[in-house]
């Protein structure tokens, strides 16, 4: 299916270490996941286009791998879409628990319900097992209809498409599987006319007529417009309304073309040939050809992705931009929120007001009492704050030419290109805002959120704030301070565990994001994204315990081993894999325990203590230190031992 609107995947095999951005990159999709947390494998995944309005249905049973969303239609109705994965190891009681959860999803939805997923139960063969009878009884008693009766894996139909309303589903067919999957796909259509359509027109600021827009803004007498504004907020509203009128007149619209990544002709021909073979897959001789074609297609796609990635990351800046696009979390504006009363709130303005009300409920209310402040000799006024319209003009010209709009719905490119016309009104608005800034903030201290960490074996004192005793951290509970995990015993175990976890997560994401097998690029990514986690706060929390050093070193050992497997493959691996020191020497890396030892403190010299003893004054260490301190600085700064010997 080309350019699908919704993609449902079971057995996603994802966990918290895999960001959703790694799956979609810059594509106009939103990812909704339900990962398996207790073991590997499993999991359900939903990839849906950004312009669709939906809300995630909270699951009552966390042990069931089911992801449900309610799709909002244009008629304010919903269609509940549920992605289900039932592992083949499920027993009969577990299957009954699954059917009970699915029954609850049907009972709580007055709208049509669609179930799709891998049930690992064949619905086209007989006789059926007791577990299959449980599922079949659930389907018949719930009034659901099977829409797929063709094999989806070998000769079995274990991937189901169920619905409570046949009229909302059309064209259900079995499609060829992904090249890396052993299950066939299922394609169907929901009534597309009832789904919301994306916004087709956007402002084209690249073709805006900035000269006429500047002339239009110069034609206003801003002082007359601001005279009727009682405060700076009203003044800025007048300013934005004038600018918006100018944008409507001089900035055209355009229909952006969707970003479609197409494969080259040889891959498209291979896909068409694979689809032809899939239509004849029931013939035994064709099945082997289909499987071989799938393997070839997977290899060709992988090579094409590596070629495209190599073109993107020719420069270091492009490399970092590419990895950032795959690892940066996509900001999503919620389509719907539930208020404290249980009502659904939609719309940007309503959601904003709901969030503001929720945040304001945690603030300290003003009781009208002015706190007593000791009298200090303070100047009766602040220092003069002076700035000119030319300063505003310079600040506007230094803005980036971004087309993204802020809270006032005016992009920065308008401020930059029309700076000469709007610098003066913005200057006047800023003067009024400074004049209105006269109210001092009253802040209160929350004693219940304060705690103290006792270090040492001395008796633990009791600390109070406003006669409220502060709680004490337990002996093994870490306290986060400046990014470090600190425990009362000052052991580095908690901090080391955090650093290793972050480094392994960054290493895993980096290796998944970069598919090209180039040692230089992988080394650069390792030194940029992984090594800072391993050496975080090393001047203070440098490990000294052997097991901590070995655990940190193990992350770099793992990276060098994977790099050799990817960039320098050999059939003799793992027996013929070079040792860790040999890999470091080949890649030009240093062991982690050596890096803190390489510094420039040798240029400070050696401190020589005074002594009154003649034998000690003429001892060998003291004589060597005296000679070492007399050496010139360029010898101390030698980059290596060989250069040091030659200069000496």
Secondary structure, DSSP 8 states (H G I E B T S, - for coil): --S-SEEEEE-----TTS-THHHHTTSSEEEEEE---SSSS--EEEEEETT--EEEE--S-TTS-EEEEEEEBTTS-EEEEEEEE--TT--HHHHHHHHHHHHHHHHT-SS-EEEEEE----SSSSS--HHHHHHHHHHHHTT-EE---S-SBTTB--EEEEES-GGGEEEEEEE---TT-SS-EEEEEE-GGGB-----EEE-GGG--HHHHHHHHHTS-HHHHHHT-SSHHHHHHHHHHHHHHHHHHHS-EEE---------HHHHHHHHHHHHHHHTTTSHHHHHHHHHHHHHHHHHHHHHHHHHHHHHTSSHHHHHHHHHHHHS------SEEE-TTS-EEESHHHHHHHHHHHHHTTS----S-----------SS-------HHHHHHHHHTS-----B-TTS-BHHHHHHTHHHHHHHHHHHHHHHHHH----------GGG-EE---SSS-----EETTEE-EE--SS--EEETTEEE-TT--SHHHHHHHHHHHHHHHHHHHHH--S--HHHHHHHIIIIIHHHHTTTHHHH---SHHHHHHHHHHHHHHHHHHHHHHS--TTTTTT---HHHHHHHHT---HHHHTT--SGGGG---------HHHHTSHHHHHHHHHHTS-HHHHT-SSHHHHHHH-
